[in-house]
Amino acid sequence: MIFSADYLLKQLRRQPAAACYWVAFSGGMDSHVLLHALYQLREVLDATIAAVHVNHGLQAAADDWVTHCQQVCAELNVPLVSLPADGRALRGESPEAAARAARYAVLADWLPANDFLLTAQHQDDQAETLLLQLLRGSGVNGLAAMPWSTRLGASRHLRPLLDIRRAELRQYALAHKLCWIEDPSNADTAFDRNYLRQRVLPVLQQRWPSAAASLSRSAGHCAEAAELLEDLAGRDLLLLVSAENTLSLSGLLSLPPLRQRNVVRHWIKQLTGATPSAAVLARIFNDVIGSRSDSEPCVRWGDFEMRRFRSELFLMPQTSQVHQTGALDWMLAESLLLPRAGGVLTADPVTGSGLRADAVVAGNVSVSWRRGGESCRPAGRDHHHSLKKLFQERGIPPWERSRIPLIYVQDQLAAVAGLWVCEPFQAGPAERGFAISWLPQQQAAV
């Protein structure tokens, strides 16, 4: 296949028209070819053309690359935006992965709605990605490698060159006398992708000349399989997920084992944005789903944790497990911001309900949290009950109970925020009162 501007035009017309096509322009050969070919289409596209360069600052010549990109874009009369990104890897993190994640995070935040980002990954890149994912033991989502089109921020990211070989792009670059930058890090075989590119794929192609095309085709098959699995998971989730985003354990266990793992994997991805590893998924099934019905299991990974309560699975940020201590004075006329991401308390004036206003005087209301042994006689009941029993009746999971604020009036428990007012602090039918509301941190941030 010979690459040309006409080929690029056919690829772009697979999607609805964009307001602007932004080429992710590194200054290297691949992105220079993409920018040049797009420039040839400027008279036939119903969109403007521009370039964006992400400066990671990781190479000594990074500023020189910015200058080179500016010169190329000036010659083509194409606008260029340069964005800084911190691509430094953390300990134990792949430098390649860190730079890529930083780059796409910056681009996702910046890319204007209705504009499309074009990147120049090609068939050889796709083959390398598939091999890397195979060596990592990835599932079909990973083996699908790079999609032709995907969401990025408020718009879309297109890879229109995925069926084009690197050699074909080089032929185009030489034919049009393009001048590009060679990144010296591309020669370092300490990086996995460079090792595959320089040591492995050439050997495979000597034996199987169409290896890159075959591997890329396999990635396409995996992408189709991944789409089918996602569709199946979506259908299962409709029957298993509650309005509170918990997952029915009994419903889950009624499915065949393969569908159980598929739906849990997709539920986690839906709520966290990331697919759990095989090791995390195994821990969830062994330690949470497979534990005794009277236990309180928990599996933590990254910033999240999964728990089980009354045949429901709960997935939440680990920050929700911050335990509050101490006591705070509260003037009910103002909202109270609770410490350590505890949320916000408010008291709204009402009549005939809530915390009785004449029981509350300035300086005698405080907010605290469970220490154990508390009891309350909710308005309308004849007897006191322990908070533990009341929480059980309401089906409040054990890990949430220590987070719920308790309202005290002169050292007596007067209300449990958002749940009960205790006798004798309940306002009568014609009495003024305060309706106490609690907005937990996760809801307050929405």
N, C-alpha and C positions, 0 to 999 in steps of 0.2 A: 504494500500500500504506500502510495506517495502522498506525503502530507502537503496540504495547501490551504490557502485561506478559504477556498470553497468548501473543503472538508470541515473546517472549523465552523463555517456558517451553518452547515447541515446539523452539526452537533448542537449549536446554540438554539436552533429552531425546534429542538425537542422539548424545550421549556417555554412557558409564556415569556413575553418580552420583559426585560428589566428596564428600569429608569436609567441605570448606568451599569456598565460592566467594569469592574475593578480587577485588574490583573495583579496578583501577588507577585511582585517583581523583586527578586533577590539580586539580579544582575548576572546570574548564571545563564548558561546556554538555554536550558529548557524554558525558563520564564521569559527570556529575551525573544525566543521564537514565538511563544504564545502572544506576547505583546505586539510583535511586528506583524503577525498574521491578523490579529484583531484590528490593528491600525489599517490594514488593507481593506477592511470591511466598513470603514467609517461612513462611507456614502450610502451603504445599503442597510445599515442597522438603524432601527428606531430607538436608539439609545445612545447615550454619550459613552465615551471611553476614557478611562483614567487608570492610574497605577498606584499601588500602595507598597511601601517598603517597610519591613519590620527590622529594626536595628537591635539585635540582641546584645551588642557590645561585648561579645565573647572573643572576638578576634582582634589582633592589633590593627588590622587594616579595615576595621568595621566602618570608620568614618570615610575612608577612601571609597568603600563600596557605595556609600550614600551619594558621594560626589559623582561616581560613575553612573548611577541610576538617574541622577538629576540631569546629567549630560545627555544620556540616551533619550530621556523623555522630552528634553528641550528640543532635540533634533527632530523628534516626531511631533512636536507641539501637543504632547499629551500631559495633562496635569499629574503631578506626583505628590502623594502624601507620605511622609516618613513618620513612623510610630516607634517609640522606644518600648522595649520589653526586657524584663529581667529573666533571662533564660538560664541562670545558674542552677546547677543541680544540687539537691540536698544529699546528705550522706546516704549512700546505698541506692541513689536514684540514677537511672541512665541519663547521661548528658543529652543524648539524642531526644529521649522522651521529655526531659525537662524543657528543652528549647522548643520542641513542638507544642507542648501544652501551653507554654507562655505565649507563643506566637498566636495560636488560635484563640486563646482567652482574650488577648488584646484586640484581635480582629473581630471577634464576636461582639465585644462591647462597643466597638467603633462603627461597624458596618451599618450604613443607613438602611432603613426599611425600604423595600422595593428595589434595592440595588443588589446585584449578584457579584460574588467573589469568584474569580476564575484562578485555579492553580494548575500547574503544568506537570503534575504526576503523569507518567506514561506507562506503557505496558511492562517495561522492565522493572519500574518501581513497584507495580502491582505484583509481579512475580516474586520480587524480593520480600514484599510484605507478607505474601502467602507463606513463603518458606520460613520466615521469622515466626509467624503465628503457629505453624506446624511444629517447629522446634520448641515452642513454649507450651505445647499441648492444648492449644485453644480449641473451643467449640466452634459451631458453625458461624456464630456471630463474628468471631475473630478471623476465621478462615474466609469469610466474605471479603476480607481485606478492605480496600477503599471503595466506597460507593461512588457512582458517577455523579449523583446529586444528593445533597443532604441539607438539613437545616443548619444555619449558623446565625446565632443571635436572632434578630428580627427578620432575617432574610434567608438567602440560599447560597450554598457553596457548590460550585460545579467543577468537575474534573473532566474537561472535554477531550483530553488526549490519552485516555486510558487504553485505547486500542492502537496506539501509535508506538512503534519501537523507538528507542533512543537513537539508533543509527539513522532513522528517517528524519528525526529532528535535526540531527547534525548535518545531514545533506541539505536541508532547508537553510540552516544557518550559514553554511559555506556558500551556497548558491546566492544568497542575498548579502554576502560579505558582512555578516554581523560580527560585532566585537563584544566579547563577554568576559566575565570574571571566572577564574578557576579557584574554588575554595580549597585551600591546602589541606583542610581537615578531611576532604573526600579521599585522600590517599592513605589515611591512617586506618590500617586494617584492625586496629584495636577496637574499632567500632563494629558492631555486629553486621550492620547493613553494608558497610564498606567491605567487610570480609566476604560476605556472600557475593557482592557485586564483582569483586576482583579475583576471588579464589574459587568460588563454587559455581556460579552461573556459567562462566566461560567453559568449565569442564563439562557441565551438563549440555551446553549448546554444541559442543564438539560432537557429542554422541547423539543428541536429539536437537537438531537445528531449530525446531519450532518449540523448544521448551518454554520460552517466555509466554508465547501465545497459549500453549496448553495449560500452563499454570494460571494464567489470567482467566482462561475459560472455566477452570475449576473453581476459582474464586467467585465467578458469576453463578455457578451452580449452588455454591454454599450460600450466596446471598439470597437465592430463591428459596432454599430450604429454611433459612433464618426468617424470611418473611412469612412463610407458612406456619412456622412454630410461633411466631409473634401473633399471628391471626388466631391460632388455636388458643394461645394463652389469654388473649383478649376475650374470647368467648367464655372461657372458664372463669375468668375474673368477674365477669358480669354476674355470675351465680354465686361467687364465693366472697366478694368484698362487700363490707357493710358501708353505710353512709359515713361512718367514722374512720374508714380506711383500715379496719381490722379484717383479718382473713379467717373465715370459718374453718376450724380444724376438722370438724366432722365432715364437712363438705369436701375438704381437701383429701381426706383419707378415703373417700368413696371413689376417687379417681384412680386409674392405674398408676403405678409408680413413676413411669416415664413422664406422664402428664403432671403428676405432683411436682416433680423437680422443675419441669418446664414452667409451670404457672408460678411457683415460688420465685424462681429466677427472674421472671419478667415483672412480678409484683415488686420485688426489691429494686429492680432497675427503674421502674416507674416512679418510685418514691424517693430514691437516692440519686438517680442519674447515672449509676454505674452498675454493671453486671457483677455479682459476687463471684469470687473465685470458687473453683471446685472444692477447695479445702474448707472455705466458709460455708458453702452449701451443705457439705457433709456434716459439719458441726451442728448446723441448724436442725438437720433431720435427726441426728443422733441425740443431741443434748436438749433440744427444745421440743420438737415434734414427738420424739420417741421417749421422752421422760415420763415418770409417773404422773398420774392425774392430780395428785395432791402436792406436787412439788412446785417450786417457783423458779423455773429455769431461765437462764439468760445467756445469750451468746453476743459478744461484742467484737466489732471489727471496724477499723477506721474511726469515723465519727458517729457510728450508728450502733444500735443494739436491737436484738429481737427477744421478746418475752412471750409467755403464754399465760392466759387467765381465762378460766371458765370456757374452754374449748374455742378460744379465739387467739389468734396470733397478732401481736402488736409490734410494729416497727417504728422506732423513734430515734431522735438524736440523743447521744449520750449526755448532752448538756442538761437534758430534762431530769437527770438524777441528782442534781445539786440539792443537798439537804440544808435547810435554813435553820439557824439557831438564834438565840437571843430574843429580845422583844423591842418593839418600836411604838412610840407614842403616835397617836393619830388624831388630828383635827379633822372631823368628818366633812367639813366644808370644802376640803381640798382632796384631790386624788393623791394616793400614796403609792409611790414607785418603790417596789420591793427590791431588796438587794440581791445580788448573785443571780440575775436573770429570773427573778421570781414572779415578774408580771406587774400588774397594776390593780389596786383596789380603789373602788369609787363608792360613794354613798349618796344616793339620790333621794330628795325629800318626797314622801308619799303620805297618803292618809289611809288609815285602816289596815296597815300591814307593815312589815319590816321591823327594825329595831326601834323600840319605843323612844321617842325623842326626849321625853322628860326624865328618862333614866340615864341620859347621856348629858354630862356637863363637861365643859372644857377641861382637858387635862386628865380625865379619868378613863379614856379609851386607849387600849393598847392592842397590838397585833403580835401574835406569837405562833409557834408551830408545835406539832405533837411531840411530846416527850414520853407518852405512855400513861395509861390509867385515866384519861379524860372521859367525862360522861356528860350527857346533855338530855334534857327532857324536851324534845321538839314540841313546838306549839301544837296543841290538839291531842297530845298523848297523855296517858295517866301516869307513866313511870319514866324514871331515868333509864337510859341505855348507854352502854359504853360506846365511844366513837368507833371502836373496831366493829361492833355489831351493826351500827348504823351504816358504816361504809360497806360492810358486806351486803346489807340489804339493798343498797343502791347499786351494787355491782361495780364499785370503784376499785381498780386494780391496786394491790398492795403497794407497789412502787410509787403510786401517785399520792397516797394518803399523807405522807410526810411533807408534801409540797403545799397542801391546802391551808391557807391562812385561817387562824382562829382569832376571833374578836373577843376581847375581854373588857368587862366594865368593872372597875374596882376589884380586879383580881378574880372575878367570877366569869366563867365561860358564858358569853351571851349569844354568840352566833358562830356558825361555821360558814365561811364565805361562799356565797352562791348556792348553799344547800339548806341550812336550817337556822331558825332563830329559836333560842332556848327560852322556856318559861323561867322566870316571870318577865322576860325582856321583850316579849311580843307586843306590838302595838294593838290596842283594841279597835273595834269597828270605826269609831269616830276620832281616834287619836292620831296625832302626827307621828310619823316614823321615818326611818331611813332604810331604803332598799340597798343592801350591800351586794355589790357585784365584784367578781374577780375575773380579770382577763389574763390567763397565763401567758408567759413570754412568747411561746410559739404562735398563739393566736394574735397577740398584740403586734407581732412583726409582719403579719400578712397584710 
